[in-house]
């Protein structure tokens, strides 16, 4: 099978070329040159003027941790669902202000008619597991207990609350869900997860990891570095934070786990692990759905010009409507 899907837009090829430069931010001691990284990740400011029918604003949760979230608010509609979004980047890169994620979250808000809460969490290797999960959990509790702004308080339906993430963000969605299952929320009712090309690992290589060694944006050399930077010192890739249903995992038996939709791509080296994640949820009796995007590469969803990106939004919309109708 080919490494790349056919008929790629020039924007995808260009960003894939630029992504190679991220490797030069890796120092020999395992740290990341953040100053150099800023030249490749120019932040986008929030906008209180509507862009495609959506305004955005930032809210601080804990200044010392730079823990904040960016809220995307549709300018039309009332009683809207809420999507708590956790960005990807191998636990080490990106932020809500990163151009691809600012654009993607704005698109989600517009096309799904939903509030989007995009979380800025601490990054590895400066902050290892479980710092990222703790940050996301603190923001989740903040949303549950705080009156954010009049528009959100008036129009957000916290009883239709979804947690979504892509790649490593989808990994965090899983572990945040497990952690949150032990907490009694006063306003938030978590009814569904949206897991976009989740990033899981393991010591044993999968068939797709071995086959797609030159795929767009990601390969095992890069993912190995990400796991080494994220997991506790001395851990291997069978640590439960990486190998979700592996030999050291407790699974999700007895955990209140919401309905989950999982997306996998035919040109993604992580696709075998994404399917295993879906199968693991089903094994434990959880409601789960798998959407296979045959021509999708890793991070395809941030490119509106890619056909599969619109397919993903359609599937997410149907999933959300189904769950919202079931509780109405």
C-alpha positions as CSV (number, residue, x, y, z in Angstrom):
1,X,0.0,0.0,0.0
2,X,1.2,3.5,-0.8
3,X,2.5,5.7,2.0
4,X,0.5,8.8,1.0
5,X,-3.1,9.1,-0.2
6,X,-3.6,10.3,-3.8
7,X,-4.4,13.9,-4.9
8,X,-3.1,15.7,-1.9
9,X,-3.7,19.4,-1.8
10,X,-0.5,21.5,-1.9
11,X,-1.2,22.9,1.6
12,X,-0.9,19.3,3.1
13,X,2.4,18.7,1.2
14,X,3.8,22.1,2.4
15,X,2.9,21.5,6.1
16,X,4.3,18.0,5.9
17,X,7.6,19.5,4.6
18,X,7.6,22.1,7.4
19,X,6.9,19.5,10.0
20,X,10.4,18.0,9.5
21,X,11.8,21.1,11.0
22,X,10.2,20.3,14.3
23,X,12.9,17.6,14.8
24,X,15.6,20.3,15.0
25,X,13.9,21.5,18.2
26,X,14.9,18.2,19.9
27,X,18.0,18.7,22.0
28,X,20.4,15.8,22.7
29,X,19.4,15.8,26.3
30,X,15.8,15.1,25.4
31,X,14.5,18.6,26.0
32,X,12.8,20.9,23.5
33,X,14.1,24.2,22.3
34,X,10.9,26.2,22.9
35,X,12.4,29.5,21.6
36,X,13.2,27.9,18.2
37,X,9.8,26.2,18.2
38,X,8.1,29.6,18.4
39,X,9.3,30.4,14.9
40,X,7.3,27.4,13.6
41,X,4.2,27.9,15.7
42,X,3.0,31.5,15.5
43,X,0.1,32.0,18.0
44,X,-3.3,33.2,16.8
45,X,-5.0,35.7,19.1
46,X,-8.6,35.3,20.2
47,X,-11.1,37.4,18.3
48,X,-14.1,39.2,19.7
49,X,-15.2,40.0,16.2
50,X,-17.2,37.2,14.5
51,X,-15.2,35.0,12.1
52,X,-17.4,32.6,10.2
53,X,-20.1,33.2,12.8
54,X,-17.8,32.5,15.8
55,X,-16.1,34.7,18.4
56,X,-13.3,33.5,20.7
57,X,-11.9,34.5,24.1
58,X,-9.3,33.2,26.5
59,X,-10.0,32.4,30.2
60,X,-7.3,31.8,32.8
61,X,-7.7,28.9,35.3
62,X,-4.2,28.9,36.9
63,X,-1.7,31.5,35.9
64,X,1.5,29.9,37.3
65,X,0.8,26.8,35.2
66,X,-0.3,28.9,32.2
67,X,-3.5,26.9,32.5
68,X,-6.2,28.5,30.4
69,X,-8.8,27.6,27.8
70,X,-10.0,29.3,24.6
71,X,-13.8,29.5,24.3
72,X,-15.4,29.5,20.9
73,X,-18.9,30.9,20.9
74,X,-21.3,30.7,18.0
75,X,-23.0,34.1,17.5
76,X,-26.4,32.4,16.8
77,X,-28.3,29.8,18.7
78,X,-29.4,29.0,22.2
79,X,-29.2,25.9,24.4
80,X,-26.1,24.7,22.6
81,X,-24.1,21.6,23.4
82,X,-20.6,21.9,24.7
83,X,-17.4,20.2,23.4
84,X,-14.4,20.1,25.8
85,X,-11.5,19.8,23.3
86,X,-8.0,18.6,24.0
87,X,-5.4,19.3,21.3
88,X,-2.9,16.8,20.0
89,X,0.9,17.3,19.4
90,X,2.5,14.2,21.0
91,X,2.0,15.8,24.5
92,X,4.9,18.0,23.6
93,X,3.7,20.6,21.1
94,X,0.8,22.9,20.2
95,X,-1.7,25.0,22.1
96,X,-5.2,26.3,21.5
97,X,-3.6,29.4,19.9
98,X,-1.7,27.2,17.3
99,X,-3.0,28.1,13.9
100,X,-4.3,24.6,12.9
101,X,-6.2,24.1,16.2
102,X,-7.6,27.6,16.3
103,X,-9.0,27.1,12.8
104,X,-10.3,23.6,13.6
105,X,-12.0,24.6,16.8
106,X,-13.6,27.6,15.1
107,X,-14.9,25.3,12.4
108,X,-16.2,22.8,15.0
109,X,-18.1,25.6,16.7
110,X,-19.6,26.9,13.4
111,X,-20.5,23.6,11.8
112,X,-21.7,21.7,14.9
113,X,-23.4,24.7,16.5
114,X,-21.6,24.1,19.7
115,X,-19.5,25.9,22.3
116,X,-15.9,24.7,22.1
117,X,-13.6,24.8,25.1
118,X,-10.0,24.3,23.9
119,X,-7.6,23.5,26.8
120,X,-4.0,24.7,27.1
121,X,-2.2,22.1,29.3
122,X,1.4,21.8,30.3
123,X,3.7,20.1,27.8
124,X,6.3,17.3,28.0
125,X,9.1,16.7,28.5
126,X,9.1,19.6,30.9
127,X,6.0,18.2,32.5
128,X,5.5,14.4,32.3
129,X,2.4,12.2,32.8
130,X,0.1,12.7,34.6
131,X,0.5,16.6,34.6
132,X,-1.5,16.9,31.4
133,X,-4.5,14.8,32.7
134,X,-4.4,16.8,36.0
135,X,-4.5,20.1,34.0
136,X,-7.5,19.0,31.9
137,X,-9.3,17.8,35.0
138,X,-8.8,21.1,36.7
139,X,-10.2,23.0,33.7
140,X,-13.2,20.5,33.7
141,X,-13.9,21.3,37.4
142,X,-13.6,25.0,36.7
143,X,-16.2,24.8,33.9
144,X,-18.5,22.9,36.3
145,X,-18.2,25.4,39.1
146,X,-17.7,28.8,37.5
147,X,-19.9,31.3,35.8
148,X,-17.7,32.1,32.8
149,X,-19.5,34.8,30.9
150,X,-23.1,35.8,30.3
151,X,-23.3,34.3,26.8
152,X,-22.0,30.9,27.9
153,X,-24.0,30.8,31.1
154,X,-27.2,31.7,29.2
155,X,-26.8,29.5,26.1
156,X,-24.6,26.5,27.0
157,X,-26.4,23.3,27.8
158,X,-24.0,21.5,30.2
159,X,-26.2,18.5,30.3
160,X,-25.1,17.9,26.7
161,X,-21.4,17.8,27.4
162,X,-18.9,16.0,25.2
163,X,-15.1,15.5,25.6
164,X,-13.1,15.4,22.3
165,X,-9.5,15.2,21.3
166,X,-7.2,14.3,18.5
167,X,-4.1,12.1,18.5
168,X,-2.4,12.6,21.9
169,X,-5.4,14.7,22.9
170,X,-7.6,11.7,22.3
171,X,-5.3,9.7,24.6
172,X,-5.9,12.3,27.3
173,X,-9.7,12.1,26.6
174,X,-9.6,8.5,27.7
175,X,-7.6,9.0,30.9
176,X,-9.5,12.2,31.8
177,X,-12.8,10.2,31.4
178,X,-11.5,7.6,33.8
179,X,-10.4,10.2,36.3
180,X,-13.6,12.2,36.0
181,X,-15.7,9.1,36.6
182,X,-14.8,9.3,40.2
183,X,-15.9,12.9,40.6
184,X,-19.4,14.2,41.4
185,X,-20.1,17.1,39.0
186,X,-22.8,19.6,39.9
187,X,-23.6,20.9,36.4
188,X,-21.7,19.0,33.8
189,X,-23.3,15.8,32.4
190,X,-20.7,14.0,30.3
191,X,-22.6,12.1,27.7
192,X,-20.1,11.3,24.9
193,X,-16.4,11.1,23.8
194,X,-15.1,12.0,20.4
195,X,-11.8,10.3,19.8
196,X,-10.0,11.4,16.6
197,X,-7.1,9.2,15.6
198,X,-6.1,8.5,19.2
199,X,-2.4,8.1,20.0
200,X,-1.7,4.9,21.9
201,X,1.4,2.7,21.9
202,X,3.1,-0.5,23.0
203,X,6.4,-2.3,23.0
204,X,5.3,-4.6,20.2
205,X,5.1,-2.9,16.8
206,X,1.8,-3.2,14.9
207,X,1.5,-4.1,11.2
208,X,0.6,-0.5,10.3
209,X,3.5,1.0,12.2
210,X,5.9,-1.3,10.4
211,X,4.3,-0.7,7.0
212,X,3.7,3.0,7.0
213,X,7.2,4.2,7.9
214,X,7.2,7.2,5.6
215,X,3.6,8.3,6.2
216,X,2.6,12.0,6.4
217,X,3.5,13.8,9.7
218,X,4.2,10.8,11.9
219,X,6.3,7.6,12.1
220,X,7.6,5.3,14.8
221,X,10.9,7.3,15.3
222,X,8.8,10.4,16.2
223,X,6.3,8.5,18.3
224,X,9.1,6.7,20.2
225,X,10.5,10.1,21.1
226,X,7.1,11.4,22.2
227,X,6.6,8.4,24.5
228,X,10.1,8.7,26.0
229,X,9.4,12.4,26.6
230,X,5.9,11.9,28.2
231,X,6.0,8.7,30.2
232,X,7.6,8.6,33.7
233,X,11.4,8.2,33.7
234,X,12.3,4.6,33.1
235,X,9.0,3.5,31.7
236,X,8.6,1.6,28.5
237,X,5.7,1.8,26.0
238,X,3.7,-0.8,27.8
239,X,3.0,1.7,30.6
240,X,-0.8,2.0,31.0
241,X,-0.7,5.7,29.8
242,X,0.5,4.4,26.4
243,X,-0.8,0.9,26.1
244,X,-4.4,1.5,27.0
245,X,-5.6,-2.1,27.2
246,X,-2.1,-3.7,27.4
247,X,-0.6,-6.1,29.9
248,X,-0.2,-3.4,32.7
249,X,-3.6,-1.8,32.3
250,X,-6.6,-2.1,34.6
251,X,-9.0,-1.6,31.7
252,X,-12.4,0.2,32.2
253,X,-14.4,-2.5,34.0
254,X,-16.8,-1.0,36.4
255,X,-16.1,2.5,35.2
256,X,-18.9,4.7,34.1
257,X,-17.8,5.4,30.5
258,X,-19.8,7.4,28.0
259,X,-20.6,6.5,24.4
260,X,-17.4,7.0,22.2
261,X,-16.9,7.5,18.5
262,X,-13.4,6.6,17.3
263,X,-11.9,7.7,14.0
264,X,-9.1,5.9,12.2
265,X,-7.3,6.6,8.9
266,X,-6.2,4.3,6.2
267,X,-2.8,6.1,5.8
268,X,-2.2,6.5,9.5
269,X,0.6,4.3,11.1
270,X,-1.5,4.4,14.4
271,X,-4.6,2.9,12.8
272,X,-4.1,-0.6,14.2
273,X,-3.9,0.8,17.7
274,X,-7.0,3.0,17.1
275,X,-9.0,-0.1,16.1
276,X,-7.7,-2.0,19.1
277,X,-8.9,0.9,21.3
278,X,-12.4,0.6,19.9
279,X,-12.3,-3.2,20.3
280,X,-11.2,-2.8,23.9
281,X,-14.1,-0.5,24.7
282,X,-16.5,-3.0,23.2
283,X,-14.8,-5.9,25.1
284,X,-15.6,-4.1,28.4
285,X,-19.2,-3.6,27.3
286,X,-19.0,0.2,26.5
287,X,-21.0,1.8,23.7
288,X,-18.5,2.5,21.0
289,X,-18.5,3.3,17.2
290,X,-15.7,3.1,14.7
291,X,-15.4,5.3,11.6
292,X,-12.8,4.2,9.1
293,X,-11.7,7.0,6.8
294,X,-10.0,5.0,4.1
295,X,-8.0,7.9,2.5
296,X,-7.2,9.8,5.8
297,X,-3.7,10.5,7.0
298,X,-2.8,11.6,10.5
299,X,-4.1,15.1,11.3
300,X,-6.3,15.1,8.1
301,X,-9.1,16.9,10.0
302,X,-7.3,20.3,10.3
303,X,-7.4,20.6,6.5
304,X,-10.9,21.8,5.4
305,X,-9.9,21.2,1.8
306,X,-9.5,17.4,2.4
307,X,-12.7,15.5,1.7
308,X,-12.4,13.2,4.7
309,X,-12.4,16.3,7.0
310,X,-16.0,17.1,6.0
311,X,-16.9,13.4,6.5
312,X,-15.5,13.5,10.0
313,X,-17.7,16.5,10.9
314,X,-20.8,14.9,9.4
315,X,-20.2,11.7,11.5
316,X,-19.5,13.8,14.7
317,X,-22.7,15.8,14.1
318,X,-24.8,12.6,13.7
319,X,-23.2,11.1,16.8
320,X,-23.9,14.1,18.9
321,X,-27.5,14.4,17.7
322,X,-28.1,10.8,18.5
323,X,-26.9,11.1,22.0
324,X,-28.6,14.5,22.6
325,X,-31.9,13.1,21.5
326,X,-31.6,10.1,23.8
327,X,-31.5,12.4,26.9
328,X,-34.2,14.8,25.8
